[in-house]
């Protein structure tokens, strides 16, 4: 579990360092993606891991992790096929 906490911390540090080095407008899109998937994603993984461990130890494992923060549903097309 400590490795997941360390990965989240390092992901945040990496993103912060990248934010300091931005020198082109297109870098903002890259920064957005690193914030979304590296920082937020690693945080969600860190919150999911205890449920996985608890599952294998036959303990309660129904913690709510909001994966919809980074993966959301797109609207469906109204066209019928």
DSSP file (Angstrom, degrees, kcal/mol; ACC not computed):
  #  RESIDUE AA STRUCTURE BP1 BP2  ACC     N-H-->O    O-->H-N    N-H-->O    O-->H-N    TCO  KAPPA ALPHA  PHI   PSI    X-CA   Y-CA   Z-CA
    1    1 A X     >        0   0    0      0, 0.0     4,-1.8     0, 0.0     3,-0.3   0.000 360.0 360.0 360.0 -33.6    0.0    0.0    0.0
    2    2 A X  H  >  +     0   0    0      1,-0.2     4,-2.4     2,-0.2     5,-0.2   0.849 360.0  58.6 -63.6 -32.7    2.9    2.3    0.7
    3    3 A X  H  > S+     0   0    0      1,-0.2     4,-2.3     2,-0.2    -1,-0.2   0.871 104.7  49.9 -64.7 -36.2    4.0    1.9   -2.9
    4    4 A X  H  > S+     0   0    0     -3,-0.3     4,-2.2     2,-0.2    -1,-0.2   0.891 110.9  48.9 -69.6 -38.6    0.7    3.2   -4.2
    5    5 A X  H  X S+     0   0    0     -4,-1.8     4,-2.2     2,-0.2    -2,-0.2   0.907 112.4  48.9 -64.5 -41.1    1.0    6.2   -1.9
    6    6 A X  H  X S+     0   0    0     -4,-2.4     4,-2.7     2,-0.2    -2,-0.2   0.900 109.7  51.5 -65.9 -40.7    4.5    6.8   -3.1
    7    7 A X  H  X S+     0   0    0     -4,-2.3     4,-2.5     2,-0.2    -2,-0.2   0.907 110.1  49.3 -62.7 -41.5    3.4    6.5   -6.8
    8    8 A X  H  X S+     0   0    0     -4,-2.2     4,-2.1     2,-0.2    -2,-0.2   0.923 112.0  48.5 -63.8 -43.4    0.6    9.1   -6.2
    9    9 A X  H  X S+     0   0    0     -4,-2.2     4,-2.3     1,-0.2    -2,-0.2   0.922 113.2  46.9 -62.3 -44.5    3.1   11.5   -4.5
   10   10 A X  H  X S+     0   0    0     -4,-2.7     4,-2.6     2,-0.2    -1,-0.2   0.873 109.5  54.1 -67.0 -36.9    5.6   11.1   -7.3
   11   11 A X  H  X S+     0   0    0     -4,-2.5     4,-2.2    -5,-0.2    -1,-0.2   0.911 109.9  47.7 -61.8 -41.9    2.9   11.6  -10.0
   12   12 A X  H  X S+     0   0    0     -4,-2.1     4,-2.5     2,-0.2    -2,-0.2   0.920 111.9  49.5 -64.7 -44.2    1.9   14.8   -8.4
   13   13 A X  H  X S+     0   0    0     -4,-2.3     4,-2.3     1,-0.2    -2,-0.2   0.907 110.8  50.4 -61.7 -41.9    5.5   16.0   -8.1
   14   14 A X  H  X S+     0   0    0     -4,-2.6     4,-2.3     1,-0.2    -1,-0.2   0.920 111.3  48.0 -61.9 -44.4    6.1   15.1  -11.8
   15   15 A X  H  X S+     0   0    0     -4,-2.2     4,-2.3     2,-0.2    -2,-0.2   0.896 111.0  50.9 -65.2 -40.3    3.0   17.1  -12.9
   16   16 A X  H  X S+     0   0    0     -4,-2.5     4,-1.4     2,-0.2    -1,-0.2   0.906 110.8  48.8 -63.6 -41.0    4.0   20.1  -10.8
   17   17 A X  H  X S+     0   0    0     -4,-2.3     4,-0.9     1,-0.2    -2,-0.2   0.902 110.9  50.4 -65.2 -40.8    7.4   20.1  -12.3
   18   18 A X  H >X S+     0   0    0     -4,-2.3     3,-0.8     1,-0.2     4,-0.6   0.896 105.5  57.0 -63.4 -39.7    5.9   19.8  -15.8
   19   19 A X  H >< S+     0   0    0     -4,-2.3     3,-0.6     1,-0.3    -1,-0.2   0.839 104.3  53.1 -61.5 -32.6    3.6   22.8  -15.0
   20   20 A X  H 3< S+     0   0    0     -4,-1.4    -1,-0.3     1,-0.2    -2,-0.2   0.765 109.7  49.0 -70.9 -25.0    6.7   24.9  -14.2
   21   21 A X  H << S+     0   0    0     -4,-0.9    -1,-0.2    -3,-0.8    -2,-0.2   0.422  75.6 129.9 -98.2   0.0    8.2   24.1  -17.6
   22   22 A X    <<  +     0   0    0     -3,-0.6     3,-0.1    -4,-0.6    -3,-0.0  -0.335  15.9 155.6 -59.7 128.1    5.3   24.8  -19.9
   23   23 A X        +     0   0    0      1,-0.2     2,-0.3    -2,-0.1    -1,-0.1   0.275  55.3  54.9-136.6  10.0    6.4   27.0  -22.8
   24   24 A X  S >  S-     0   0    0      1,-0.1     3,-1.8     0, 0.0     4,-0.4  -0.997  77.9-123.1-144.4 143.0    3.8   26.3  -25.5
   25   25 A X  T >> S+     0   0    0     -2,-0.3     3,-1.4     1,-0.3     4,-0.5   0.826 110.1  62.2 -56.3 -32.5    0.0   26.5  -25.6
   26   26 A X  H >> S+     0   0    0      1,-0.3     4,-1.1     2,-0.2     3,-0.6   0.738  90.0  70.2 -67.5 -19.3   -0.3   22.9  -26.6
   27   27 A X  H <> S+     0   0    0     -3,-1.8     4,-2.6     1,-0.2    -1,-0.3   0.749  84.7  69.3 -67.3 -22.5    1.5   21.9  -23.4
   28   28 A X  H <> S+     0   0    0     -3,-1.4     4,-2.4    -4,-0.4    -1,-0.2   0.891  97.1  51.1 -63.7 -38.5   -1.7   22.9  -21.5
   29   29 A X  H <X S+     0   0    0     -3,-0.6     4,-2.1    -4,-0.5    -1,-0.2   0.900 110.5  48.5 -63.9 -40.8   -3.5   19.9  -23.0
   30   30 A X  H  X S+     0   0    0     -4,-1.1     4,-2.4     2,-0.2    -2,-0.2   0.906 110.6  51.3 -64.9 -41.6   -0.8   17.6  -21.9
   31   31 A X  H  X S+     0   0    0     -4,-2.6     4,-2.5     2,-0.2    -2,-0.2   0.901 108.1  52.4 -62.4 -41.0   -0.9   19.1  -18.4
   32   32 A X  H  X S+     0   0    0     -4,-2.4     4,-2.6     1,-0.2    -1,-0.2   0.938 110.8  47.1 -59.1 -47.0   -4.6   18.6  -18.3
   33   33 A X  H  X>S+     0   0    0     -4,-2.1     4,-2.9     1,-0.2     5,-0.6   0.886 111.8  49.8 -65.3 -39.2   -4.2   14.9  -19.2
   34   34 A X  I  X>S+     0   0    0     -4,-2.4     5,-2.0     2,-0.2     4,-1.2   0.900 112.4  48.1 -67.5 -38.1   -1.4   14.3  -16.7
   35   35 A X  I  <>S+     0   0    0     -4,-2.5     5,-2.4     3,-0.2     6,-0.2   0.928 116.9  43.7 -63.0 -43.6   -3.6   16.0  -14.0
   36   36 A X  I  <>S+     0   0    0     -4,-2.6     5,-0.9    -5,-0.2    -2,-0.2   0.967 129.5  19.8 -68.3 -54.8   -6.5   13.8  -14.9
   37   37 A X  I  <5S+     0   0    0     -4,-2.9     5,-0.3     3,-0.2    -3,-0.2   0.850 130.1  39.5 -90.9 -36.1   -4.9   10.4  -15.4
   38   38 A X  I  X<S+     0   0    0     -4,-1.2     4,-1.2    -5,-0.6    -3,-0.2   0.961 128.4  25.9 -80.7 -52.7   -1.7   10.6  -13.5
   39   39 A X  I  ><S+     0   0    0     -5,-2.0     4,-1.6   -28,-0.2    -3,-0.2   0.982 134.1  31.7 -76.7 -58.6   -2.7   12.6  -10.4
   40   40 A X  I  ><S+     0   0    0     -5,-2.4     4,-2.1     1,-0.2    -3,-0.2   0.908 120.7  52.7 -67.0 -41.3   -6.4   11.9  -10.1
   41   41 A X  H  ><S+     0   0    0     -5,-0.9     4,-2.3     1,-0.2    -3,-0.2   0.912 109.2  47.4 -62.5 -44.7   -6.0    8.4  -11.6
   42   42 A X  H  X S+     0   0    0     -4,-1.2     4,-2.3    -5,-0.3    -1,-0.2   0.851 110.0  54.5 -67.0 -32.5   -3.3    7.3   -9.2
   43   43 A X  H  X S+     0   0    0     -4,-1.6     4,-1.5     2,-0.2    -1,-0.2   0.905 109.2  47.5 -63.9 -40.7   -5.4    8.7   -6.3
   44   44 A X  H  X S+     0   0    0     -4,-2.1     4,-1.4     2,-0.2    -2,-0.2   0.884 111.2  50.7 -67.7 -38.6   -8.3    6.5   -7.4
   45   45 A X  H  X S+     0   0    0     -4,-2.3     4,-2.2     1,-0.2     3,-0.3   0.917 107.5  53.7 -63.3 -42.3   -6.1    3.5   -7.7
   46   46 A X  H  X S+     0   0    0     -4,-2.3     4,-0.6     1,-0.2    -1,-0.2   0.860 110.9  46.4 -61.3 -35.0   -4.8    4.2   -4.2
   47   47 A X  H  < S+     0   0    0     -4,-1.5     4,-0.4     1,-0.2    -1,-0.2   0.728 112.2  51.4 -78.9 -21.7   -8.4    4.2   -2.9
   48   48 A X  H >X S+     0   0    0     -4,-1.4     4,-1.5    -3,-0.3     3,-0.8   0.828  93.8  72.1 -81.8 -34.2   -9.3    1.0   -4.8
   49   49 A X  H 3X S+     0   0    0     -4,-2.2     4,-2.6     1,-0.3     5,-0.2   0.848  90.1  57.2 -56.1 -41.4   -6.4   -1.1   -3.6
   50   50 A X  H 3X S+     0   0    0     -4,-0.6     4,-2.8     1,-0.2    -1,-0.3   0.884 105.9  52.3 -59.9 -34.5   -7.7   -1.6    0.0
   51   51 A X  H <> S+     0   0    0     -3,-0.8     4,-2.2    -4,-0.4    -1,-0.2   0.898 109.7  48.6 -65.2 -39.1  -10.9   -3.1   -1.4
   52   52 A X  H  X S+     0   0    0     -4,-1.5     4,-1.9     2,-0.2    -2,-0.2   0.932 113.3  46.7 -65.7 -45.2   -8.9   -5.5   -3.5
   53   53 A X  H  X S+     0   0    0     -4,-2.6     4,-1.4     1,-0.2    -2,-0.2   0.933 112.7  50.1 -61.2 -45.9   -6.8   -6.5   -0.5
   54   54 A X  H  <>S+     0   0    0     -4,-2.8     5,-3.2    -5,-0.2    -1,-0.2   0.868 106.2  56.7 -62.2 -36.3   -9.9   -6.8    1.7
   55   55 A X  H ><5S+     0   0    0     -4,-2.2     3,-1.4     1,-0.2    -1,-0.2   0.942 109.2  44.8 -59.1 -48.0  -11.6   -9.0   -0.9
   56   56 A X  H 3<5S+     0   0    0     -4,-1.9    -1,-0.2     1,-0.3    -2,-0.2   0.724 113.0  51.1 -72.3 -19.8   -8.7  -11.5   -0.9
   57   57 A X  T 3<5S-     0   0    0     -4,-1.4    -1,-0.3    -5,-0.2    -2,-0.2   0.291 115.7-117.0 -95.7   9.2   -8.7  -11.4    2.9
   58   58 A X  T < 5S+     0   0    0     -3,-1.4    -3,-0.2     1,-0.2     2,-0.2   0.880  71.9 130.0  56.9  43.7  -12.5  -12.1    3.0
   59   59 A X  S   <S-     0   0    0     -5,-3.2    -1,-0.2    -8,-0.1     2,-0.1  -0.632  71.7 -63.8-113.3 176.0  -13.3   -8.8    4.6
   60   60 A X        +     0   0    0     -2,-0.2    -1,-0.1     1,-0.1     3,-0.1  -0.419  53.8 170.0 -61.3 130.8  -15.8   -6.0    3.7
   61   61 A X        +     0   0    0     -2,-0.1    -1,-0.1    -7,-0.1    -6,-0.1  -0.074  35.6 112.4-137.5  35.8  -14.8   -4.6    0.4
   62   62 A X        +     0   0    0      2,-0.1    -1,-0.1    -7,-0.0     2,-0.1  -0.051  35.7 149.2-106.2  33.7  -17.6   -2.3   -0.8
   63   63 A X        -     0   0    0    -15,-0.1     2,-0.6     1,-0.1   -12,-0.0  -0.382  48.8-119.9 -64.7 144.4  -15.9    1.1   -0.6
   64   64 A X        -     0   0    0     -2,-0.1     2,-0.5     2,-0.0    -1,-0.1  -0.782  30.2-176.3 -91.3 119.6  -17.2    3.6   -3.1
   65   65 A X        -     0   0    0     -2,-0.6     2,-1.9   -17,-0.0     3,-0.2  -0.978  24.5-135.4-116.2 125.4  -14.5    4.9   -5.5
   66   66 A X    >   +     0   0    0     -2,-0.5     3,-1.7     1,-0.2     4,-0.2  -0.506  36.8 161.2 -85.0  74.3  -15.7    7.6   -7.9
   67   67 A X  G >>  +     0   0    0     -2,-1.9     4,-2.3     1,-0.3     3,-1.5   0.692  64.5  78.7 -66.1 -17.9  -14.1    6.4  -11.1
   68   68 A X  G 34 S+     0   0    0      1,-0.3    -1,-0.3     2,-0.2    -2,-0.1   0.576  73.9  79.6 -69.7  -5.5  -16.6    8.6  -13.0
   69   69 A X  G <4 S+     0   0    0     -3,-1.7    -1,-0.3     1,-0.1    -2,-0.2   0.852 114.4  14.9 -65.3 -33.7  -14.2   11.5  -12.1
   70   70 A X  T <4 S+     0   0    0     -3,-1.5     2,-0.6     1,-0.3    -2,-0.2   0.660 130.5  50.2-114.4 -22.9  -12.0   10.4  -15.0
   71   71 A X  S  < S+     0   0    0     -4,-2.3     2,-0.3     2,-0.0    -1,-0.3  -0.950  70.6 168.5-118.1 111.4  -14.2    8.0  -17.0
   72   72 A X        -     0   0    0     -2,-0.6     2,-0.3    -3,-0.1    -3,-0.0  -0.861  36.5-102.9-123.8 157.7  -17.6    9.4  -17.8
   73   73 A X        -     0   0    0     -2,-0.3     2,-0.3    -5,-0.0     3,-0.0  -0.569  29.8-138.3 -79.2 136.6  -20.3    8.3  -20.1
   74   74 A X        -     0   0    0     -2,-0.3     2,-0.1     1,-0.1    -1,-0.0  -0.643  34.2 -93.3 -86.8 151.9  -20.8   10.1  -23.4
   75   75 A X        -     0   0    0     -2,-0.3     2,-0.2     1,-0.1    -1,-0.1  -0.399  43.4-120.0 -64.0 140.1  -24.3   10.9  -24.6
   76   76 A X        -     0   0    0      1,-0.1     2,-0.1    -2,-0.1    -1,-0.1  -0.524  29.3-102.5 -80.7 149.9  -25.7    8.3  -26.8
   77   77 A X        -     0   0    0     -2,-0.2    -1,-0.1     1,-0.1     0, 0.0  -0.450  19.3-144.0 -68.1 141.9  -26.7    9.2  -30.3
   78   78 A X        +     0   0    0     -2,-0.1     2,-0.2     2,-0.1    -1,-0.1   0.522  67.2 110.6 -87.0  -4.5  -30.5    9.6  -30.7
   79   79 A X        -     0   0    0      1,-0.0     2,-0.3     2,-0.0    -2,-0.1  -0.499  64.3-138.4 -69.4 134.9  -30.3    8.1  -34.2
   80   80 A X              0   0    0     -2,-0.2    -2,-0.1     1,-0.1    -1,-0.0  -0.693 360.0 360.0 -91.4 150.6  -32.0    4.7  -34.5
   81   81 A X              0   0    0     -2,-0.3    -1,-0.1     0, 0.0    -2,-0.0   0.399 360.0 360.0-112.1 360.0  -30.3    2.0  -36.5
